[in-house]
């Protein structure tokens, strides 16, 4: 009972904490280009048709209605009151190599998912989308077959309201390499996607109220760092993607049948460090990751708290190292779905809030190993319908019986030979 009360208290404290600041507060991410030619909204199309590489156009306040194509090497700047408004057909603004869209607002797009109607579409090399507000569009910022693109400090407001699957992606990288997605604020969209893309950095973004915060698929050697994923169905999910760095992120409030902070499927050689997975249905879910023996996924100094299940493996895991992580206030610390255990992987120096051992020499390391052998958790992994009874006295009694009656004792699922007993040593 004390554990349940603590869980509820800390959940309330987490929910009440003020969010970190991500993205621009206004247009400070961009400044007016030098030698910029002022253009009235009504004259925008003609001015762009006459421009050439190296030109910069500054759109005045007001609205331009229609579609815009920014030629290669041309910069278009405006403030948030400079609005390019879609007429409801196709993609609204298109950029090519070395062109830039800075500071203004793009309102709307066509409504077709099959042709990926977007507010902003980017291709080529070296384009920039910075400080732009996107609203009322199917897809937000769509980057395809591009390289060295910068998507920085934008606000993307998805359509919201409708079913998640009927929304478009907020930011989408497709066959895009060596690009930067930084300090954007995306809300009420479907996903932020990195597919078939390499050597990209996703840094310091805030992504909320969508399906996937970031979904990587067939995308190797990418970095996801310093982001805040809040109230999405899934924080970060990596599929068939190797050599990723997922570090210093917050994955918060992914609640529901599919809710998880971090999900991994057949992905190898991952660095998962210094993340906070808080208040999720499942903190971390792994499915056959890494896929090949000899490759290793490393989890270090992560905080996994206030979840129904802290870490869930689909089948017995292999070639995983977990060091100096903190598991606290979870109903179930670790689960292996389909039976089996997690004894073949390395658990070292983790902090477990249900550790019942002691530290007589006061060195911050428990003098006896931590072993997870909870009977109710073992039964729930085998019979998922028992989750309905989670937190009840019935399952609490089953756990007590498993510890008290030798005949009911279960095979340990986890063994950490050097459990930490001090929070400051674990994180």
CORDACOR-V25235 format. One record per residue. N is the residue number from 0. RES is the residue in one small letter. PSI is psi as a letter, one per 30 degrees, with the letter a starting at -180 (NA if undefined). OMEGA is omega as a letter, one per 40 degrees, with the letter a starting at -180 (none if undefined). D_CENTER is the distance of its C-alpha to the mean C-alpha in Angstrom with 1 decimal. Layout:
n=N res=RES psi=PSI omega=OMEGA d_center=D_CENTER
n=N res=RES psi=PSI omega=OMEGA d_center=D_CENTER
//
This chain:
n=0 res=x psi=e omega=i d_center=32.8
n=1 res=x psi=e omega=a d_center=32.0
n=2 res=x psi=e omega=i d_center=28.6
n=3 res=x psi=e omega=i d_center=27.8
n=4 res=x psi=e omega=i d_center=29.0
n=5 res=x psi=e omega=i d_center=26.9
n=6 res=x psi=e omega=a d_center=23.8
n=7 res=x psi=e omega=a d_center=24.6
n=8 res=x psi=e omega=a d_center=25.5
n=9 res=x psi=e omega=i d_center=22.4
n=10 res=x psi=e omega=i d_center=20.3
n=11 res=x psi=e omega=a d_center=22.3
n=12 res=x psi=e omega=i d_center=22.0
n=13 res=x psi=e omega=a d_center=18.2
n=14 res=x psi=f omega=a d_center=18.3
n=15 res=x psi=f omega=a d_center=21.0
n=16 res=x psi=k omega=i d_center=19.4
n=17 res=x psi=k omega=a d_center=19.1
n=18 res=x psi=l omega=i d_center=15.6
n=19 res=x psi=l omega=i d_center=15.2
n=20 res=x psi=k omega=i d_center=16.2
n=21 res=x psi=l omega=i d_center=13.9
n=22 res=x psi=l omega=a d_center=15.4
n=23 res=x psi=k omega=i d_center=19.2
n=24 res=x psi=f omega=i d_center=21.5
n=25 res=x psi=b omega=a d_center=23.8
n=26 res=x psi=g omega=a d_center=25.0
n=27 res=x psi=f omega=a d_center=25.1
n=28 res=x psi=f omega=a d_center=22.7
n=29 res=x psi=l omega=i d_center=25.6
n=30 res=x psi=l omega=a d_center=29.4
n=31 res=x psi=k omega=i d_center=32.2
n=32 res=x psi=l omega=i d_center=33.2
n=33 res=x psi=l omega=i d_center=36.7
n=34 res=x psi=h omega=a d_center=39.4
n=35 res=x psi=k omega=a d_center=37.4
n=36 res=x psi=k omega=i d_center=39.6
n=37 res=x psi=k omega=a d_center=39.4
n=38 res=x psi=k omega=i d_center=39.1
n=39 res=x psi=k omega=i d_center=39.8
n=40 res=x psi=e omega=a d_center=37.2
n=41 res=x psi=f omega=a d_center=40.1
n=42 res=x psi=g omega=a d_center=40.8
n=43 res=x psi=e omega=a d_center=37.3
n=44 res=x psi=e omega=a d_center=37.7
n=45 res=x psi=e omega=a d_center=41.1
n=46 res=x psi=e omega=i d_center=39.9
n=47 res=x psi=e omega=a d_center=37.0
n=48 res=x psi=f omega=a d_center=39.5
n=49 res=x psi=f omega=a d_center=41.8
n=50 res=x psi=l omega=i d_center=39.2
n=51 res=x psi=l omega=a d_center=38.9
n=52 res=x psi=k omega=a d_center=36.6
n=53 res=x psi=f omega=i d_center=36.4
n=54 res=x psi=l omega=i d_center=37.0
n=55 res=x psi=k omega=i d_center=35.1
n=56 res=x psi=k omega=i d_center=35.4
n=57 res=x psi=j omega=a d_center=34.7
n=58 res=x psi=k omega=i d_center=34.5
n=59 res=x psi=l omega=i d_center=36.2
n=60 res=x psi=k omega=a d_center=35.1
n=61 res=x psi=a omega=a d_center=35.5
n=62 res=x psi=k omega=i d_center=34.3
n=63 res=x psi=k omega=a d_center=34.6
n=64 res=x psi=j omega=i d_center=34.5
n=65 res=x psi=a omega=a d_center=33.7
n=66 res=x psi=k omega=a d_center=31.8
n=67 res=x psi=k omega=i d_center=31.5
n=68 res=x psi=k omega=a d_center=31.4
n=69 res=x psi=j omega=a d_center=31.1
n=70 res=x psi=l omega=i d_center=33.2
n=71 res=x psi=k omega=i d_center=32.3
n=72 res=x psi=g omega=a d_center=32.5
n=73 res=x psi=k omega=i d_center=32.8
n=74 res=x psi=k omega=i d_center=30.9
n=75 res=x psi=k omega=a d_center=30.6
n=76 res=x psi=k omega=i d_center=30.1
n=77 res=x psi=l omega=i d_center=30.3
n=78 res=x psi=a omega=a d_center=29.2
n=79 res=x psi=f omega=i d_center=27.3
n=80 res=x psi=g omega=i d_center=30.7
n=81 res=x psi=j omega=a d_center=31.1
n=82 res=x psi=k omega=i d_center=29.8
n=83 res=x psi=j omega=a d_center=29.7
n=84 res=x psi=k omega=a d_center=30.0
n=85 res=x psi=k omega=i d_center=29.7
n=86 res=x psi=g omega=i d_center=32.8
n=87 res=x psi=g omega=i d_center=30.6
n=88 res=x psi=k omega=i d_center=31.0
n=89 res=x psi=a omega=i d_center=28.8
n=90 res=x psi=k omega=a d_center=26.3
n=91 res=x psi=e omega=a d_center=27.2
n=92 res=x psi=k omega=i d_center=26.7
n=93 res=x psi=k omega=i d_center=26.9
n=94 res=x psi=k omega=i d_center=26.6
n=95 res=x psi=a omega=a d_center=27.9
n=96 res=x psi=k omega=i d_center=28.4
n=97 res=x psi=g omega=i d_center=28.5
n=98 res=x psi=l omega=a d_center=28.5
n=99 res=x psi=k omega=i d_center=26.6
n=100 res=x psi=j omega=a d_center=25.6
n=101 res=x psi=k omega=i d_center=25.5
n=102 res=x psi=f omega=a d_center=25.3
n=103 res=x psi=a omega=a d_center=26.5
n=104 res=x psi=k omega=i d_center=25.3
n=105 res=x psi=j omega=a d_center=24.9
n=106 res=x psi=j omega=i d_center=25.6
n=107 res=x psi=l omega=i d_center=25.3
n=108 res=x psi=l omega=i d_center=25.6
n=109 res=x psi=l omega=a d_center=27.4
n=110 res=x psi=g omega=a d_center=26.3
n=111 res=x psi=k omega=i d_center=26.2
n=112 res=x psi=e omega=a d_center=23.2
n=113 res=x psi=f omega=i d_center=25.3
n=114 res=x psi=g omega=i d_center=25.8
n=115 res=x psi=h omega=i d_center=22.4
n=116 res=x psi=k omega=a d_center=23.9
n=117 res=x psi=l omega=i d_center=21.8
n=118 res=x psi=e omega=a d_center=22.4
n=119 res=x psi=k omega=i d_center=22.0
n=120 res=x psi=k omega=a d_center=22.3
n=121 res=x psi=k omega=i d_center=22.5
n=122 res=x psi=l omega=i d_center=24.2
n=123 res=x psi=a omega=a d_center=26.2
n=124 res=x psi=k omega=i d_center=25.8
n=125 res=x psi=g omega=i d_center=25.1
n=126 res=x psi=l omega=a d_center=24.3
n=127 res=x psi=k omega=i d_center=22.6
n=128 res=x psi=j omega=a d_center=20.9
n=129 res=x psi=k omega=i d_center=20.9
n=130 res=x psi=g omega=a d_center=21.2
n=131 res=x psi=k omega=i d_center=21.4
n=132 res=x psi=k omega=i d_center=21.0
n=133 res=x psi=k omega=i d_center=20.2
n=134 res=x psi=l omega=i d_center=21.2
n=135 res=x psi=h omega=a d_center=22.7
n=136 res=x psi=l omega=i d_center=21.7
n=137 res=x psi=d omega=i d_center=20.5
n=138 res=x psi=k omega=a d_center=18.2
n=139 res=x psi=d omega=i d_center=17.2
n=140 res=x psi=j omega=a d_center=17.1
n=141 res=x psi=j omega=a d_center=17.9
n=142 res=x psi=j omega=a d_center=18.5
n=143 res=x psi=k omega=i d_center=20.6
n=144 res=x psi=h omega=a d_center=22.6
n=145 res=x psi=l omega=a d_center=22.2
n=146 res=x psi=k omega=i d_center=22.2
n=147 res=x psi=h omega=i d_center=21.7
n=148 res=x psi=k omega=i d_center=20.2
n=149 res=x psi=j omega=i d_center=18.9
n=150 res=x psi=j omega=a d_center=16.7
n=151 res=x psi=k omega=i d_center=16.8
n=152 res=x psi=g omega=a d_center=17.1
n=153 res=x psi=l omega=i d_center=17.0
n=154 res=x psi=j omega=a d_center=16.6
n=155 res=x psi=j omega=i d_center=15.7
n=156 res=x psi=j omega=i d_center=17.0
n=157 res=x psi=l omega=a d_center=16.6
n=158 res=x psi=f omega=i d_center=19.5
n=159 res=x psi=a omega=i d_center=18.2
n=160 res=x psi=e omega=a d_center=20.8
n=161 res=x psi=l omega=i d_center=21.1
n=162 res=x psi=k omega=a d_center=19.5
n=163 res=x psi=e omega=a d_center=15.9
n=164 res=x psi=f omega=a d_center=17.3
n=165 res=x psi=g omega=i d_center=19.8
n=166 res=x psi=l omega=i d_center=17.5
n=167 res=x psi=l omega=a d_center=16.7
n=168 res=x psi=k omega=i d_center=13.5
n=169 res=x psi=e omega=i d_center=12.8
n=170 res=x psi=k omega=a d_center=12.4
n=171 res=x psi=j omega=i d_center=13.5
n=172 res=x psi=k omega=a d_center=14.5
n=173 res=x psi=j omega=a d_center=17.2
n=174 res=x psi=h omega=a d_center=19.5
n=175 res=x psi=k omega=a d_center=18.5
n=176 res=x psi=l omega=i d_center=19.0
n=177 res=x psi=h omega=a d_center=19.2
n=178 res=x psi=l omega=a d_center=17.3
n=179 res=x psi=k omega=i d_center=15.4
n=180 res=x psi=j omega=a d_center=12.7
n=181 res=x psi=k omega=i d_center=13.1
n=182 res=x psi=h omega=i d_center=13.5
n=183 res=x psi=l omega=i d_center=12.8
n=184 res=x psi=j omega=a d_center=12.5
n=185 res=x psi=k omega=i d_center=11.4
n=186 res=x psi=k omega=i d_center=12.5
n=187 res=x psi=g omega=i d_center=14.1
n=188 res=x psi=a omega=i d_center=13.2
n=189 res=x psi=d omega=a d_center=12.4
n=190 res=x psi=l omega=i d_center=9.5
n=191 res=x psi=k omega=a d_center=8.4
n=192 res=x psi=k omega=i d_center=10.0
n=193 res=x psi=j omega=a d_center=11.2
n=194 res=x psi=k omega=i d_center=14.2
n=195 res=x psi=h omega=a d_center=17.3
n=196 res=x psi=k omega=a d_center=16.4
n=197 res=x psi=l omega=i d_center=17.1
n=198 res=x psi=h omega=i d_center=17.1
n=199 res=x psi=l omega=i d_center=14.5
n=200 res=x psi=k omega=i d_center=12.7
n=201 res=x psi=j omega=a d_center=9.5
n=202 res=x psi=k omega=i d_center=10.6
n=203 res=x psi=h omega=i d_center=10.8
n=204 res=x psi=l omega=i d_center=9.2
n=205 res=x psi=k omega=a d_center=8.9
n=206 res=x psi=k omega=a d_center=7.4
n=207 res=x psi=l omega=i d_center=9.2
n=208 res=x psi=h omega=i d_center=11.4
n=209 res=x psi=a omega=i d_center=10.2
n=210 res=x psi=d omega=i d_center=9.9
n=211 res=x psi=k omega=i d_center=6.7
n=212 res=x psi=e omega=i d_center=3.9
n=213 res=x psi=k omega=i d_center=4.3
n=214 res=x psi=j omega=i d_center=7.4
n=215 res=x psi=k omega=i d_center=9.6
n=216 res=x psi=k omega=a d_center=13.2
n=217 res=x psi=h omega=a d_center=16.3
n=218 res=x psi=j omega=a d_center=14.7
n=219 res=x psi=l omega=i d_center=16.1
n=220 res=x psi=h omega=i d_center=16.2
n=221 res=x psi=l omega=a d_center=13.0
n=222 res=x psi=k omega=i d_center=11.4
n=223 res=x psi=j omega=a d_center=7.9
n=224 res=x psi=k omega=i d_center=9.4
n=225 res=x psi=g omega=a d_center=9.9
n=226 res=x psi=l omega=i d_center=7.1
n=227 res=x psi=j omega=i d_center=7.1
n=228 res=x psi=j omega=a d_center=5.1
n=229 res=x psi=k omega=i d_center=8.4
n=230 res=x psi=h omega=i d_center=10.5
n=231 res=x psi=l omega=i d_center=8.5
n=232 res=x psi=e omega=i d_center=10.0
n=233 res=x psi=k omega=i d_center=7.1
n=234 res=x psi=d omega=i d_center=3.7
n=235 res=x psi=k omega=i d_center=3.5
n=236 res=x psi=k omega=i d_center=7.1
n=237 res=x psi=k omega=i d_center=9.7
n=238 res=x psi=k omega=i d_center=13.1
n=239 res=x psi=h omega=a d_center=16.3
n=240 res=x psi=k omega=a d_center=14.7
n=241 res=x psi=l omega=i d_center=16.4
n=242 res=x psi=h omega=i d_center=16.6
n=243 res=x psi=k omega=i d_center=13.0
n=244 res=x psi=j omega=i d_center=12.3
n=245 res=x psi=j omega=a d_center=9.1
n=246 res=x psi=k omega=i d_center=10.6
n=247 res=x psi=h omega=i d_center=11.1
n=248 res=x psi=l omega=i d_center=7.7
n=249 res=x psi=k omega=i d_center=8.0
n=250 res=x psi=j omega=a d_center=6.5
n=251 res=x psi=k omega=i d_center=9.4
n=252 res=x psi=h omega=i d_center=11.6
n=253 res=x psi=j omega=a d_center=10.3
n=254 res=x psi=k omega=i d_center=14.0
n=255 res=x psi=a omega=a d_center=16.2
n=256 res=x psi=e omega=a d_center=17.6
n=257 res=x psi=g omega=a d_center=14.4
n=258 res=x psi=k omega=i d_center=12.2
n=259 res=x psi=k omega=i d_center=10.1
n=260 res=x psi=e omega=a d_center=7.6
n=261 res=x psi=k omega=i d_center=7.4
n=262 res=x psi=k omega=a d_center=9.6
n=263 res=x psi=k omega=i d_center=11.9
n=264 res=x psi=j omega=i d_center=14.8
n=265 res=x psi=h omega=i d_center=17.6
n=266 res=x psi=k omega=a d_center=15.7
n=267 res=x psi=l omega=i d_center=17.8
n=268 res=x psi=h omega=a d_center=18.4
n=269 res=x psi=k omega=i d_center=15.0
n=270 res=x psi=j omega=a d_center=14.7
n=271 res=x psi=j omega=a d_center=12.4
n=272 res=x psi=k omega=i d_center=13.8
n=273 res=x psi=h omega=i d_center=13.9
n=274 res=x psi=l omega=i d_center=10.7
n=275 res=x psi=j omega=i d_center=11.3
n=276 res=x psi=j omega=a d_center=10.5
n=277 res=x psi=k omega=i d_center=12.7
n=278 res=x psi=h omega=i d_center=14.3
n=279 res=x psi=l omega=i d_center=12.6
n=280 res=x psi=e omega=i d_center=14.9
n=281 res=x psi=k omega=i d_center=13.9
n=282 res=x psi=e omega=i d_center=12.3
n=283 res=x psi=k omega=i d_center=12.0
n=284 res=x psi=k omega=i d_center=13.4
n=285 res=x psi=k omega=i d_center=15.1
n=286 res=x psi=j omega=i d_center=17.5
n=287 res=x psi=h omega=i d_center=20.0
n=288 res=x psi=j omega=e d_center=17.8
n=289 res=x psi=l omega=a d_center=19.4
n=290 res=x psi=e omega=a d_center=21.6
n=291 res=x psi=k omega=i d_center=24.6
n=292 res=x psi=k omega=a d_center=26.6
n=293 res=x psi=f omega=i d_center=26.9
n=294 res=x psi=k omega=a d_center=23.3
n=295 res=x psi=k omega=i d_center=21.4
n=296 res=x psi=k omega=a d_center=17.9
n=297 res=x psi=k omega=i d_center=17.9
n=298 res=x psi=j omega=a d_center=16.2
n=299 res=x psi=k omega=i d_center=17.6
n=300 res=x psi=h omega=i d_center=17.7
n=301 res=x psi=l omega=i d_center=14.7
n=302 res=x psi=j omega=a d_center=15.3
n=303 res=x psi=j omega=a d_center=14.9
n=304 res=x psi=l omega=i d_center=16.7
n=305 res=x psi=h omega=i d_center=17.9
n=306 res=x psi=l omega=i d_center=16.7
n=307 res=x psi=e omega=i d_center=19.0
n=308 res=x psi=k omega=a d_center=18.3
n=309 res=x psi=e omega=a d_center=16.9
n=310 res=x psi=k omega=a d_center=16.6
n=311 res=x psi=k omega=i d_center=17.7
n=312 res=x psi=k omega=i d_center=19.3
n=313 res=x psi=j omega=a d_center=20.6
n=314 res=x psi=l omega=a d_center=23.9
n=315 res=x psi=k omega=a d_center=25.2
n=316 res=x psi=l omega=i d_center=22.9
n=317 res=x psi=l omega=i d_center=24.3
n=318 res=x psi=h omega=i d_center=23.6
n=319 res=x psi=k omega=i d_center=21.0
n=320 res=x psi=k omega=i d_center=21.5
n=321 res=x psi=j omega=a d_center=20.3
n=322 res=x psi=k omega=i d_center=21.8
n=323 res=x psi=h omega=i d_center=21.9
n=324 res=x psi=l omega=i d_center=19.0
n=325 res=x psi=k omega=i d_center=19.6
n=326 res=x psi=j omega=a d_center=19.9
n=327 res=x psi=k omega=i d_center=21.2
n=328 res=x psi=g omega=i d_center=21.9
n=329 res=x psi=k omega=i d_center=20.6
n=330 res=x psi=e omega=i d_center=23.0
n=331 res=x psi=k omega=a d_center=22.7
n=332 res=x psi=e omega=a d_center=21.6
n=333 res=x psi=k omega=i d_center=21.4
n=334 res=x psi=k omega=i d_center=22.2
n=335 res=x psi=j omega=a d_center=23.3
n=336 res=x psi=k omega=a d_center=23.4
n=337 res=x psi=g omega=i d_center=26.7
n=338 res=x psi=l omega=a d_center=28.6
n=339 res=x psi=a omega=a d_center=29.0
n=340 res=x psi=l omega=i d_center=27.7
n=341 res=x psi=h omega=a d_center=25.4
n=342 res=x psi=f omega=a d_center=28.5
n=343 res=x psi=f omega=i d_center=28.3
n=344 res=x psi=l omega=a d_center=25.2
n=345 res=x psi=k omega=i d_center=25.4
n=346 res=x psi=j omega=a d_center=24.7
n=347 res=x psi=k omega=i d_center=26.0
n=348 res=x psi=g omega=i d_center=26.1
n=349 res=x psi=l omega=i d_center=23.5
n=350 res=x psi=k omega=a d_center=24.2
n=351 res=x psi=k omega=a d_center=24.8
n=352 res=x psi=f omega=i d_center=25.9
n=353 res=x psi=g omega=i d_center=28.2
n=354 res=x psi=k omega=a d_center=30.0
n=355 res=x psi=g omega=a d_center=33.7
n=356 res=x psi=a omega=a d_center=35.2
n=357 res=x psi=l omega=a d_center=36.8
n=358 res=x psi=i omega=a d_center=36.9
n=359 res=x psi=e omega=a d_center=40.6
n=360 res=x psi=g omega=i d_center=40.5
n=361 res=x psi=h omega=i d_center=37.8
n=362 res=x psi=g omega=i d_center=35.8
n=363 res=x psi=f omega=i d_center=32.5
n=364 res=x psi=k omega=i d_center=32.3
n=365 res=x psi=k omega=a d_center=33.5
n=366 res=x psi=f omega=i d_center=36.9
n=367 res=x psi=l omega=a d_center=36.2
n=368 res=x psi=l omega=i d_center=33.2
n=369 res=x psi=k omega=i d_center=30.5
n=370 res=x psi=k omega=i d_center=30.8
n=371 res=x psi=j omega=a d_center=28.8
n=372 res=x psi=h omega=a d_center=31.3
n=373 res=x psi=k omega=a d_center=30.7
n=374 res=x psi=e omega=a d_center=32.7
n=375 res=x psi=e omega=i d_center=30.9
n=376 res=x psi=e omega=i d_center=27.5
n=377 res=x psi=e omega=i d_center=29.3
n=378 res=x psi=e omega=a d_center=30.9
n=379 res=x psi=e omega=i d_center=27.7
n=380 res=x psi=e omega=a d_center=26.1
n=381 res=x psi=e omega=a d_center=29.2
n=382 res=x psi=i omega=a d_center=29.7
n=383 res=x psi=f omega=a d_center=26.4
n=384 res=x psi=f omega=i d_center=28.5
n=385 res=x psi=f omega=i d_center=29.3
n=386 res=x psi=f omega=i d_center=25.9
n=387 res=x psi=f omega=a d_center=27.9
n=388 res=x psi=g omega=a d_center=30.0
n=389 res=x psi=k omega=i d_center=27.2
n=390 res=x psi=f omega=a d_center=28.4
n=391 res=x psi=l omega=i d_center=31.9
n=392 res=x psi=f omega=a d_center=35.1
n=393 res=x psi=e omega=i d_center=35.7
n=394 res=x psi=e omega=i d_center=32.8
n=395 res=x psi=e omega=i d_center=33.5
n=396 res=x psi=e omega=i d_center=37.1
n=397 res=x psi=e omega=i d_center=36.0
n=398 res=x psi=e omega=i d_center=34.1
n=399 res=x psi=e omega=i d_center=37.1
n=400 res=x psi=e omega=i d_center=39.4
n=401 res=x psi=e omega=i d_center=37.5
n=402 res=x psi=f omega=a d_center=38.0
n=403 res=x psi=f omega=a d_center=41.6
n=404 res=x psi=j omega=a d_center=43.1
n=405 res=x psi=e omega=a d_center=43.1
n=406 res=x psi=f omega=a d_center=43.6
n=407 res=x psi=f omega=a d_center=40.2
n=408 res=x psi=k omega=a d_center=38.4
n=409 res=x psi=l omega=i d_center=35.4
n=410 res=x psi=k omega=a d_center=34.5
n=411 res=x psi=k omega=i d_center=31.9
n=412 res=x psi=e omega=a d_center=28.3
n=413 res=x psi=k omega=i d_center=27.1
n=414 res=x psi=j omega=i d_center=29.2
n=415 res=x psi=j omega=a d_center=28.3
n=416 res=x psi=f omega=a d_center=31.5
n=417 res=x psi=i omega=a d_center=30.6
n=418 res=x psi=k omega=i d_center=28.6
n=419 res=x psi=l omega=i d_center=28.0
n=420 res=x psi=g omega=i d_center=29.6
n=421 res=x psi=k omega=a d_center=28.5
n=422 res=x psi=e omega=a d_center=25.2
n=423 res=x psi=f omega=i d_center=25.8
n=424 res=x psi=f omega=a d_center=26.2
n=425 res=x psi=e omega=i d_center=23.0
n=426 res=x psi=NA omega=none d_center=20.8
//
